Structure formats: C-alpha cells, structure tokens
Amino acid sequence: MVEEICRFCGRVAIKTSRGYSLCRYHLLAYDNLHSAYEAWKERLGELTWGNFLRKASELPDTGAWVKDIALAELQKEQ
Ligand SMILES: [Zn+2]
C-alpha cells in the first residue's frame, strides 16, 4: 500500500477529503474553514463559498494551515 502524503505539506496523510490527501493539521484546518463558513453565513446571510474563501484568505488572523486550504479551494472556484 502506498502511503498517502498531505498535498500541502508532505506529512503523512490521515484522510482524503474532497480529492485532497490531508495530514492531521490540514484536516483540522479544513474542518475549521468549513465551520467558519457556516458561522459567517449565519451572521452575514448570503455568502458564497468563493467570497468567503477570498475574505478568509485575506484576513491577517487566518492561520497558515487554514490559508493553505482556502487558497487551494479558491483555485477550484476559478
Ligand atoms: Zn498537511
């Protein structure tokens, strides 16, 4: 069996989600990004995934792990 590696950092991947192989850190970041999206939608009303990703990737307090995911998702949106 080939060992999967995280597509973002090269660490051993523990899960493949939506076509990404993710290490434990990036998996956590991925989950965080999605819960942040739900929270923002509740607060702001209409918010597309693409717009959310753009905003999230520009925020200075978005963590580096989360930014990796946001930027990759953003590329898929374009
Ligand atoms: Zn990783």
PDB file of the backbone (N, CA, C, O) and the ligand in Angstrom, with CONECT records:
HET     ZN  A 101       1
ATOM      1  N   MET A   1       0.845  -1.205   0.000  1.00  0.00           N
ATOM      2  CA  MET A   1       0.000   0.000   0.000  1.00  0.00           C
ATOM      3  C   MET A   1       0.877   1.250   0.000  1.00  0.00           C
ATOM      4  O   MET A   1       1.807   1.378   0.796  1.00  0.00           O
ATOM      5  N   VAL A   2       0.567   2.143  -0.888  1.00  0.00           N
ATOM      6  CA  VAL A   2       1.326   3.395  -0.950  1.00  0.00           C
ATOM      7  C   VAL A   2       0.867   4.322   0.164  1.00  0.00           C
ATOM      8  O   VAL A   2      -0.330   4.478   0.408  1.00  0.00           O
ATOM      9  N   GLU A   3       1.817   4.921   0.822  1.00  0.00           N
ATOM     10  CA  GLU A   3       1.468   5.858   1.884  1.00  0.00           C
ATOM     11  C   GLU A   3       1.070   7.194   1.272  1.00  0.00           C
ATOM     12  O   GLU A   3       1.802   7.778   0.473  1.00  0.00           O
ATOM     13  N   GLU A   4      -0.093   7.653   1.662  1.00  0.00           N
ATOM     14  CA  GLU A   4      -0.559   8.932   1.151  1.00  0.00           C
ATOM     15  C   GLU A   4       0.154  10.061   1.885  1.00  0.00           C
ATOM     16  O   GLU A   4       0.384   9.982   3.092  1.00  0.00           O
ATOM     17  N   ILE A   5       0.498  11.104   1.151  1.00  0.00           N
ATOM     18  CA  ILE A   5       1.047  12.272   1.848  1.00  0.00           C
ATOM     19  C   ILE A   5       0.158  13.489   1.625  1.00  0.00           C
ATOM     20  O   ILE A   5      -0.530  13.613   0.612  1.00  0.00           O
ATOM     21  N   CYS A   6       0.199  14.369   2.595  1.00  0.00           N
ATOM     22  CA  CYS A   6      -0.588  15.599   2.546  1.00  0.00           C
ATOM     23  C   CYS A   6      -0.181  16.420   1.331  1.00  0.00           C
ATOM     24  O   CYS A   6       1.007  16.629   1.086  1.00  0.00           O
ATOM     25  N   ARG A   7      -1.152  16.876   0.583  1.00  0.00           N
ATOM     26  CA  ARG A   7      -0.808  17.608  -0.635  1.00  0.00           C
ATOM     27  C   ARG A   7      -0.266  19.000  -0.323  1.00  0.00           C
ATOM     28  O   ARG A   7       0.291  19.661  -1.200  1.00  0.00           O
ATOM     29  N   PHE A   8      -0.423  19.443   0.908  1.00  0.00           N
ATOM     30  CA  PHE A   8       0.037  20.782   1.256  1.00  0.00           C
ATOM     31  C   PHE A   8       1.415  20.808   1.891  1.00  0.00           C
ATOM     32  O   PHE A   8       2.200  21.717   1.622  1.00  0.00           O
ATOM     33  N   CYS A   9       1.719  19.845   2.714  1.00  0.00           N
ATOM     34  CA  CYS A   9       2.960  19.938   3.476  1.00  0.00           C
ATOM     35  C   CYS A   9       3.822  18.686   3.407  1.00  0.00           C
ATOM     36  O   CYS A   9       4.944  18.685   3.914  1.00  0.00           O
ATOM     37  N   GLY A  10       3.318  17.614   2.788  1.00  0.00           N
ATOM     38  CA  GLY A  10       4.146  16.430   2.638  1.00  0.00           C
ATOM     39  C   GLY A  10       4.191  15.521   3.852  1.00  0.00           C
ATOM     40  O   GLY A  10       4.869  14.494   3.831  1.00  0.00           O
ATOM     41  N   ARG A  11       3.473  15.885   4.916  1.00  0.00           N
ATOM     42  CA  ARG A  11       3.386  14.974   6.054  1.00  0.00           C
ATOM     43  C   ARG A  11       2.500  13.773   5.680  1.00  0.00           C
ATOM     44  O   ARG A  11       1.789  13.805   4.676  1.00  0.00           O
ATOM     45  N   VAL A  12       2.553  12.741   6.485  1.00  0.00           N
ATOM     46  CA  VAL A  12       1.711  11.575   6.236  1.00  0.00           C
ATOM     47  C   VAL A  12       0.241  11.986   6.317  1.00  0.00           C
ATOM     48  O   VAL A  12      -0.180  12.628   7.278  1.00  0.00           O
ATOM     49  N   ALA A  13      -0.525  11.613   5.309  1.00  0.00           N
ATOM     50  CA  ALA A  13      -1.943  11.970   5.290  1.00  0.00           C
ATOM     51  C   ALA A  13      -2.753  10.954   6.090  1.00  0.00           C
ATOM     52  O   ALA A  13      -2.466   9.758   6.060  1.00  0.00           O
ATOM     53  N   ILE A  14      -3.761  11.437   6.800  1.00  0.00           N
ATOM     54  CA  ILE A  14      -4.616  10.529   7.552  1.00  0.00           C
ATOM     55  C   ILE A  14      -5.991  10.392   6.916  1.00  0.00           C
ATOM     56  O   ILE A  14      -6.759   9.498   7.270  1.00  0.00           O
ATOM     57  N   LYS A  15      -6.302  11.285   5.969  1.00  0.00           N
ATOM     58  CA  LYS A  15      -7.618  11.213   5.367  1.00  0.00           C
ATOM     59  C   LYS A  15      -7.626  11.892   4.007  1.00  0.00           C
ATOM     60  O   LYS A  15      -6.910  12.869   3.786  1.00  0.00           O
ATOM     61  N   THR A  16      -8.433  11.373   3.104  1.00  0.00           N
ATOM     62  CA  THR A  16      -8.627  12.044   1.831  1.00  0.00           C
ATOM     63  C   THR A  16     -10.023  12.636   1.823  1.00  0.00           C
ATOM     64  O   THR A  16     -11.019  11.937   2.005  1.00  0.00           O
ATOM     65  N   SER A  17     -10.069  13.936   1.609  1.00  0.00           N
ATOM     66  CA  SER A  17     -11.338  14.634   1.670  1.00  0.00           C
ATOM     67  C   SER A  17     -11.496  15.504   0.439  1.00  0.00           C
ATOM     68  O   SER A  17     -10.627  16.323   0.141  1.00  0.00           O
ATOM     69  N   ARG A  18     -12.594  15.333  -0.279  1.00  0.00           N
ATOM     70  CA  ARG A  18     -12.861  16.114  -1.490  1.00  0.00           C
ATOM     71  C   ARG A  18     -11.657  16.169  -2.422  1.00  0.00           C
ATOM     72  O   ARG A  18     -11.342  17.218  -2.984  1.00  0.00           O
ATOM     73  N   GLY A  19     -10.989  15.029  -2.579  1.00  0.00           N
ATOM     74  CA  GLY A  19      -9.894  14.959  -3.515  1.00  0.00           C
ATOM     75  C   GLY A  19      -8.547  15.374  -2.950  1.00  0.00           C
ATOM     76  O   GLY A  19      -7.537  15.301  -3.649  1.00  0.00           O
ATOM     77  N   TYR A  20      -8.515  15.805  -1.705  1.00  0.00           N
ATOM     78  CA  TYR A  20      -7.240  16.134  -1.081  1.00  0.00           C
ATOM     79  C   TYR A  20      -6.814  15.018  -0.149  1.00  0.00           C
ATOM     80  O   TYR A  20      -7.641  14.428   0.547  1.00  0.00           O
ATOM     81  N   SER A  21      -5.538  14.732  -0.138  1.00  0.00           N
ATOM     82  CA  SER A  21      -4.980  13.943   0.949  1.00  0.00           C
ATOM     83  C   SER A  21      -4.500  14.927   2.001  1.00  0.00           C
ATOM     84  O   SER A  21      -3.737  15.848   1.710  1.00  0.00           O
ATOM     85  N   LEU A  22      -4.954  14.719   3.221  1.00  0.00           N
ATOM     86  CA  LEU A  22      -4.662  15.710   4.251  1.00  0.00           C
ATOM     87  C   LEU A  22      -4.003  15.091   5.482  1.00  0.00           C
ATOM     88  O   LEU A  22      -4.399  14.019   5.941  1.00  0.00           O
ATOM     89  N   CYS A  23      -3.009  15.771   5.998  1.00  0.00           N
ATOM     90  CA  CYS A  23      -2.410  15.374   7.270  1.00  0.00           C
ATOM     91  C   CYS A  23      -3.345  15.821   8.393  1.00  0.00           C
ATOM     92  O   CYS A  23      -4.348  16.489   8.142  1.00  0.00           O
ATOM     93  N   ARG A  24      -3.016  15.452   9.624  1.00  0.00           N
ATOM     94  CA  ARG A  24      -3.931  15.782  10.719  1.00  0.00           C
ATOM     95  C   ARG A  24      -4.113  17.292  10.894  1.00  0.00           C
ATOM     96  O   ARG A  24      -5.191  17.751  11.270  1.00  0.00           O
ATOM     97  N   TYR A  25      -3.053  18.064  10.619  1.00  0.00           N
ATOM     98  CA  TYR A  25      -3.143  19.517  10.793  1.00  0.00           C
ATOM     99  C   TYR A  25      -4.015  20.149   9.727  1.00  0.00           C
ATOM    100  O   TYR A  25      -4.855  21.004  10.010  1.00  0.00           O
ATOM    101  N   HIS A  26      -3.801  19.713   8.502  1.00  0.00           N
ATOM    102  CA  HIS A  26      -4.594  20.292   7.427  1.00  0.00           C
ATOM    103  C   HIS A  26      -6.033  19.791   7.433  1.00  0.00           C
ATOM    104  O   HIS A  26      -6.943  20.473   6.961  1.00  0.00           O
ATOM    105  N   LEU A  27      -6.227  18.591   7.975  1.00  0.00           N
ATOM    106  CA  LEU A  27      -7.590  18.093   8.124  1.00  0.00           C
ATOM    107  C   LEU A  27      -8.355  18.959   9.123  1.00  0.00           C
ATOM    108  O   LEU A  27      -9.518  19.304   8.912  1.00  0.00           O
ATOM    109  N   LEU A  28      -7.677  19.297  10.208  1.00  0.00           N
ATOM    110  CA  LEU A  28      -8.263  20.175  11.222  1.00  0.00           C
ATOM    111  C   LEU A  28      -8.565  21.547  10.619  1.00  0.00           C
ATOM    112  O   LEU A  28      -9.632  22.118  10.845  1.00  0.00           O
ATOM    113  N   ALA A  29      -7.612  22.061   9.853  1.00  0.00           N
ATOM    114  CA  ALA A  29      -7.789  23.362   9.209  1.00  0.00           C
ATOM    115  C   ALA A  29      -8.974  23.326   8.245  1.00  0.00           C
ATOM    116  O   ALA A  29      -9.749  24.278   8.151  1.00  0.00           O
ATOM    117  N   TYR A  30      -9.093  22.214   7.536  1.00  0.00           N
ATOM    118  CA  TYR A  30     -10.186  22.034   6.586  1.00  0.00           C
ATOM    119  C   TYR A  30     -11.541  22.082   7.308  1.00  0.00           C
ATOM    120  O   TYR A  30     -12.478  22.742   6.859  1.00  0.00           O
ATOM    121  N   ASP A  31     -11.619  21.368   8.432  1.00  0.00           N
ATOM    122  CA  ASP A  31     -12.850  21.386   9.228  1.00  0.00           C
ATOM    123  C   ASP A  31     -13.129  22.778   9.780  1.00  0.00           C
ATOM    124  O   ASP A  31     -14.267  23.247   9.777  1.00  0.00           O
ATOM    125  N   ASN A  32     -12.076  23.426  10.251  1.00  0.00           N
ATOM    126  CA  ASN A  32     -12.242  24.778  10.795  1.00  0.00           C
ATOM    127  C   ASN A  32     -12.752  25.746   9.748  1.00  0.00           C
ATOM    128  O   ASN A  32     -13.607  26.588  10.026  1.00  0.00           O
ATOM    129  N   LEU A  33     -12.223  25.621   8.549  1.00  0.00           N
ATOM    130  CA  LEU A  33     -12.633  26.501   7.462  1.00  0.00           C
ATOM    131  C   LEU A  33     -14.128  26.327   7.179  1.00  0.00           C
ATOM    132  O   LEU A  33     -14.851  27.298   6.958  1.00  0.00           O
ATOM    133  N   HIS A  34     -14.570  25.073   7.191  1.00  0.00           N
ATOM    134  CA  HIS A  34     -15.976  24.817   6.922  1.00  0.00           C
ATOM    135  C   HIS A  34     -16.881  25.310   8.050  1.00  0.00           C
ATOM    136  O   HIS A  34     -17.960  25.844   7.792  1.00  0.00           O
ATOM    137  N   SER A  35     -16.451  25.135   9.288  1.00  0.00           N
ATOM    138  CA  SER A  35     -17.318  25.645  10.365  1.00  0.00           C
ATOM    139  C   SER A  35     -17.314  27.159  10.392  1.00  0.00           C
ATOM    140  O   SER A  35     -18.319  27.778  10.742  1.00  0.00           O
ATOM    141  N   ALA A  36     -16.178  27.771  10.023  1.00  0.00           N
ATOM    142  CA  ALA A  36     -16.141  29.232   9.946  1.00  0.00           C
ATOM    143  C   ALA A  36     -17.109  29.735   8.882  1.00  0.00           C
ATOM    144  O   ALA A  36     -17.782  30.750   9.066  1.00  0.00           O
ATOM    145  N   TYR A  37     -17.168  29.014   7.776  1.00  0.00           N
ATOM    146  CA  TYR A  37     -18.089  29.389   6.697  1.00  0.00           C
ATOM    147  C   TYR A  37     -19.536  29.361   7.186  1.00  0.00           C
ATOM    148  O   TYR A  37     -20.307  30.285   6.927  1.00  0.00           O
ATOM    149  N   GLU A  38     -19.896  28.290   7.896  1.00  0.00           N
ATOM    150  CA  GLU A  38     -21.258  28.195   8.432  1.00  0.00           C
ATOM    151  C   GLU A  38     -21.553  29.359   9.379  1.00  0.00           C
ATOM    152  O   GLU A  38     -22.636  29.943   9.333  1.00  0.00           O
ATOM    153  N   ALA A  39     -20.594  29.689  10.228  1.00  0.00           N
ATOM    154  CA  ALA A  39     -20.767  30.772  11.201  1.00  0.00           C
ATOM    155  C   ALA A  39     -20.924  32.119  10.502  1.00  0.00           C
ATOM    156  O   ALA A  39     -21.774  32.929  10.874  1.00  0.00           O
ATOM    157  N   TRP A  40     -20.105  32.344   9.498  1.00  0.00           N
ATOM    158  CA  TRP A  40     -20.178  33.608   8.753  1.00  0.00           C
ATOM    159  C   TRP A  40     -21.503  33.740   8.023  1.00  0.00           C
ATOM    160  O   TRP A  40     -22.105  34.814   7.992  1.00  0.00           O
ATOM    161  N   LYS A  41     -21.949  32.644   7.438  1.00  0.00           N
ATOM    162  CA  LYS A  41     -23.219  32.666   6.706  1.00  0.00           C
ATOM    163  C   LYS A  41     -24.359  33.042   7.639  1.00  0.00           C
ATOM    164  O   LYS A  41     -25.256  33.805   7.279  1.00  0.00           O
ATOM    165  N   GLU A  42     -24.302  32.487   8.855  1.00  0.00           N
ATOM    166  CA  GLU A  42     -25.357  32.775   9.818  1.00  0.00           C
ATOM    167  C   GLU A  42     -25.359  34.250  10.191  1.00  0.00           C
ATOM    168  O   GLU A  42     -26.416  34.856  10.371  1.00  0.00           O
ATOM    169  N   ARG A  43     -24.161  34.821  10.306  1.00  0.00           N
ATOM    170  CA  ARG A  43     -24.036  36.208  10.719  1.00  0.00           C
ATOM    171  C   ARG A  43     -24.346  37.163   9.577  1.00  0.00           C
ATOM    172  O   ARG A  43     -25.002  38.186   9.778  1.00  0.00           O
ATOM    173  N   LEU A  44     -23.874  36.830   8.376  1.00  0.00           N
ATOM    174  CA  LEU A  44     -23.956  37.777   7.268  1.00  0.00           C
ATOM    175  C   LEU A  44     -25.099  37.507   6.309  1.00  0.00           C
ATOM    176  O   LEU A  44     -25.394  38.329   5.441  1.00  0.00           O
ATOM    177  N   GLY A  45     -25.752  36.346   6.463  1.00  0.00           N
ATOM    178  CA  GLY A  45     -26.775  35.995   5.496  1.00  0.00           C
ATOM    179  C   GLY A  45     -26.136  35.411   4.254  1.00  0.00           C
ATOM    180  O   GLY A  45     -25.384  34.439   4.331  1.00  0.00           O
ATOM    181  N   GLU A  46     -26.433  36.002   3.115  1.00  0.00           N
ATOM    182  CA  GLU A  46     -25.937  35.466   1.846  1.00  0.00           C
ATOM    183  C   GLU A  46     -24.416  35.580   1.736  1.00  0.00           C
ATOM    184  O   GLU A  46     -23.857  36.674   1.818  1.00  0.00           O
ATOM    185  N   LEU A  47     -23.776  34.470   1.553  1.00  0.00           N
ATOM    186  CA  LEU A  47     -22.322  34.478   1.373  1.00  0.00           C
ATOM    187  C   LEU A  47     -21.937  33.227   0.593  1.00  0.00           C
ATOM    188  O   LEU A  47     -22.173  32.103   1.036  1.00  0.00           O
ATOM    189  N   THR A  48     -21.347  33.440  -0.567  1.00  0.00           N
ATOM    190  CA  THR A  48     -20.961  32.265  -1.356  1.00  0.00           C
ATOM    191  C   THR A  48     -19.646  31.708  -0.820  1.00  0.00           C
ATOM    192  O   THR A  48     -18.876  32.404  -0.159  1.00  0.00           O
ATOM    193  N   TRP A  49     -19.418  30.469  -1.116  1.00  0.00           N
ATOM    194  CA  TRP A  49     -18.189  29.785  -0.720  1.00  0.00           C
ATOM    195  C   TRP A  49     -16.968  30.537  -1.281  1.00  0.00           C
ATOM    196  O   TRP A  49     -15.974  30.733  -0.582  1.00  0.00           O
ATOM    197  N   GLY A  50     -17.062  30.947  -2.534  1.00  0.00           N
ATOM    198  CA  GLY A  50     -15.966  31.670  -3.183  1.00  0.00           C
ATOM    199  C   GLY A  50     -15.648  32.989  -2.493  1.00  0.00           C
ATOM    200  O   GLY A  50     -14.484  33.308  -2.249  1.00  0.00           O
ATOM    201  N   ASN A  51     -16.694  33.756  -2.178  1.00  0.00           N
ATOM    202  CA  ASN A  51     -16.484  35.032  -1.494  1.00  0.00           C
ATOM    203  C   ASN A  51     -15.913  34.830  -0.102  1.00  0.00           C
ATOM    204  O   ASN A  51     -15.041  35.571   0.353  1.00  0.00           O
ATOM    205  N   PHE A  52     -16.425  33.815   0.553  1.00  0.00           N
ATOM    206  CA  PHE A  52     -15.915  33.504   1.882  1.00  0.00           C
ATOM    207  C   PHE A  52     -14.421  33.166   1.816  1.00  0.00           C
ATOM    208  O   PHE A  52     -13.628  33.643   2.629  1.00  0.00           O
ATOM    209  N   LEU A  53     -14.056  32.344   0.845  1.00  0.00           N
ATOM    210  CA  LEU A  53     -12.656  31.934   0.712  1.00  0.00           C
ATOM    211  C   LEU A  53     -11.761  33.136   0.454  1.00  0.00           C
ATOM    212  O   LEU A  53     -10.664  33.238   1.003  1.00  0.00           O
ATOM    213  N   ARG A  54     -12.237  34.036  -0.379  1.00  0.00           N
ATOM    214  CA  ARG A  54     -11.465  35.234  -0.696  1.00  0.00           C
ATOM    215  C   ARG A  54     -11.236  36.048   0.569  1.00  0.00           C
ATOM    216  O   ARG A  54     -10.115  36.466   0.858  1.00  0.00           O
ATOM    217  N   LYS A  55     -12.321  36.271   1.327  1.00  0.00           N
ATOM    218  CA  LYS A  55     -12.208  37.052   2.561  1.00  0.00           C
ATOM    219  C   LYS A  55     -11.302  36.349   3.565  1.00  0.00           C
ATOM    220  O   LYS A  55     -10.415  36.962   4.159  1.00  0.00           O
ATOM    221  N   ALA A  56     -11.541  35.056   3.740  1.00  0.00           N
ATOM    222  CA  ALA A  56     -10.793  34.318   4.756  1.00  0.00           C
ATOM    223  C   ALA A  56      -9.296  34.307   4.437  1.00  0.00           C
ATOM    224  O   ALA A  56      -8.463  34.404   5.337  1.00  0.00           O
ATOM    225  N   SER A  57      -8.964  34.188   3.154  1.00  0.00           N
ATOM    226  CA  SER A  57      -7.548  34.104   2.807  1.00  0.00           C
ATOM    227  C   SER A  57      -6.854  35.454   2.934  1.00  0.00           C
ATOM    228  O   SER A  57      -5.626  35.522   2.964  1.00  0.00           O
ATOM    229  N   GLU A  58      -7.644  36.539   3.008  1.00  0.00           N
ATOM    230  CA  GLU A  58      -7.035  37.863   3.138  1.00  0.00           C
ATOM    231  C   GLU A  58      -6.922  38.327   4.585  1.00  0.00           C
ATOM    232  O   GLU A  58      -6.173  39.256   4.888  1.00  0.00           O
ATOM    233  N   LEU A  59      -7.668  37.677   5.477  1.00  0.00           N
ATOM    234  CA  LEU A  59      -7.632  38.100   6.877  1.00  0.00           C
ATOM    235  C   LEU A  59      -6.269  37.813   7.495  1.00  0.00           C
ATOM    236  O   LEU A  59      -5.720  36.721   7.341  1.00  0.00           O
ATOM    237  N   PRO A  60      -5.724  38.822   8.205  1.00  0.00           N
ATOM    238  CA  PRO A  60      -4.408  38.612   8.816  1.00  0.00           C
ATOM    239  C   PRO A  60      -4.427  37.562   9.930  1.00  0.00           C
ATOM    240  O   PRO A  60      -3.398  36.952  10.220  1.00  0.00           O
ATOM    241  N   ASP A  61      -5.582  37.347  10.552  1.00  0.00           N
ATOM    242  CA  ASP A  61      -5.603  36.389  11.653  1.00  0.00           C
ATOM    243  C   ASP A  61      -6.021  34.976  11.235  1.00  0.00           C
ATOM    244  O   ASP A  61      -6.210  34.101  12.080  1.00  0.00           O
ATOM    245  N   THR A  62      -6.162  34.766   9.928  1.00  0.00           N
ATOM    246  CA  THR A  62      -6.390  33.397   9.464  1.00  0.00           C
ATOM    247  C   THR A  62      -5.073  32.626   9.557  1.00  0.00           C
ATOM    248  O   THR A  62      -4.040  33.093   9.078  1.00  0.00           O
ATOM    249  N   GLY A  63      -5.112  31.470  10.161  1.00  0.00           N
ATOM    250  CA  GLY A  63      -3.891  30.685  10.350  1.00  0.00           C
ATOM    251  C   GLY A  63      -3.315  30.184   9.034  1.00  0.00           C
ATOM    252  O   GLY A  63      -4.031  30.057   8.041  1.00  0.00           O
ATOM    253  N   ALA A  64      -2.039  29.907   9.035  1.00  0.00           N
ATOM    254  CA  ALA A  64      -1.346  29.463   7.824  1.00  0.00           C
ATOM    255  C   ALA A  64      -1.938  28.152   7.293  1.00  0.00           C
ATOM    256  O   ALA A  64      -2.069  27.979   6.081  1.00  0.00           O
ATOM    257  N   TRP A  65      -2.292  27.243   8.181  1.00  0.00           N
ATOM    258  CA  TRP A  65      -2.857  25.958   7.748  1.00  0.00           C
ATOM    259  C   TRP A  65      -4.173  26.193   7.015  1.00  0.00           C
ATOM    260  O   TRP A  65      -4.428  25.623   5.954  1.00  0.00           O
ATOM    261  N   VAL A  66      -5.004  27.053   7.617  1.00  0.00           N
ATOM    262  CA  VAL A  66      -6.315  27.336   7.041  1.00  0.00           C
ATOM    263  C   VAL A  66      -6.163  28.058   5.702  1.00  0.00           C
ATOM    264  O   VAL A  66      -6.906  27.803   4.755  1.00  0.00           O
ATOM    265  N   LYS A  67      -5.185  28.961   5.645  1.00  0.00           N
ATOM    266  CA  LYS A  67      -4.942  29.686   4.408  1.00  0.00           C
ATOM    267  C   LYS A  67      -4.571  28.744   3.266  1.00  0.00           C
ATOM    268  O   LYS A  67      -5.013  28.936   2.133  1.00  0.00           O
ATOM    269  N   ASP A  68      -3.774  27.744   3.555  1.00  0.00           N
ATOM    270  CA  ASP A  68      -3.412  26.750   2.530  1.00  0.00           C
ATOM    271  C   ASP A  68      -4.662  26.172   1.901  1.00  0.00           C
ATOM    272  O   ASP A  68      -4.779  26.085   0.679  1.00  0.00           O
ATOM    273  N   ILE A  69      -5.596  25.778   2.755  1.00  0.00           N
ATOM    274  CA  ILE A  69      -6.831  25.165   2.265  1.00  0.00           C
ATOM    275  C   ILE A  69      -7.660  26.183   1.495  1.00  0.00           C
ATOM    276  O   ILE A  69      -8.162  25.897   0.408  1.00  0.00           O
ATOM    277  N   ALA A  70      -7.797  27.377   2.073  1.00  0.00           N
ATOM    278  CA  ALA A  70      -8.630  28.405   1.441  1.00  0.00           C
ATOM    279  C   ALA A  70      -8.115  28.727   0.041  1.00  0.00           C
ATOM    280  O   ALA A  70      -8.905  28.866  -0.893  1.00  0.00           O
ATOM    281  N   LEU A  71      -6.805  28.844  -0.110  1.00  0.00           N
ATOM    282  CA  LEU A  71      -6.246  29.189  -1.413  1.00  0.00           C
ATOM    283  C   LEU A  71      -6.433  28.060  -2.423  1.00  0.00           C
ATOM    284  O   LEU A  71      -6.691  28.312  -3.600  1.00  0.00           O
ATOM    285  N   ALA A  72      -6.303  26.825  -1.965  1.00  0.00           N
ATOM    286  CA  ALA A  72      -6.499  25.685  -2.862  1.00  0.00           C
ATOM    287  C   ALA A  72      -7.955  25.605  -3.310  1.00  0.00           C
ATOM    288  O   ALA A  72      -8.243  25.332  -4.476  1.00  0.00           O
ATOM    289  N   GLU A  73      -8.870  25.845  -2.368  1.00  0.00           N
ATOM    290  CA  GLU A  73     -10.303  25.821  -2.702  1.00  0.00           C
ATOM    291  C   GLU A  73     -10.641  26.956  -3.665  1.00  0.00           C
ATOM    292  O   GLU A  73     -11.460  26.804  -4.571  1.00  0.00           O
ATOM    293  N   LEU A  74      -9.998  28.081  -3.447  1.00  0.00           N
ATOM    294  CA  LEU A  74     -10.227  29.253  -4.286  1.00  0.00           C
ATOM    295  C   LEU A  74      -9.825  28.962  -5.729  1.00  0.00           C
ATOM    296  O   LEU A  74     -10.502  29.381  -6.668  1.00  0.00           O
ATOM    297  N   GLN A  75      -8.732  28.249  -5.894  1.00  0.00           N
ATOM    298  CA  GLN A  75      -8.288  27.889  -7.239  1.00  0.00           C
ATOM    299  C   GLN A  75      -9.320  27.021  -7.943  1.00  0.00           C
ATOM    300  O   GLN A  75      -9.518  27.119  -9.154  1.00  0.00           O
ATOM    301  N   LYS A  76      -9.979  26.162  -7.154  1.00  0.00           N
ATOM    302  CA  LYS A  76     -11.007  25.299  -7.744  1.00  0.00           C
ATOM    303  C   LYS A  76     -12.216  26.115  -8.184  1.00  0.00           C
ATOM    304  O   LYS A  76     -12.916  25.762  -9.133  1.00  0.00           O
ATOM    305  N   GLU A  77     -12.447  27.233  -7.458  1.00  0.00           N
ATOM    306  CA  GLU A  77     -13.616  28.068  -7.752  1.00  0.00           C
ATOM    307  C   GLU A  77     -13.443  28.841  -9.052  1.00  0.00           C
ATOM    308  O   GLU A  77     -14.425  29.184  -9.711  1.00  0.00           O
ATOM    309  N   GLN A  78     -12.206  29.113  -9.417  1.00  0.00           N
ATOM    310  CA  GLN A  78     -11.960  29.979 -10.562  1.00  0.00           C
ATOM    311  C   GLN A  78     -11.987  29.249 -11.901  1.00  0.00           C
ATOM    312  O   GLN A  78     -11.794  29.869 -12.947  1.00  0.00           O
TER     313      GLN A  78
HETATM  314 ZN    ZN A 101      -0.534  18.949   5.776  1.00  0.00          ZN2+
END
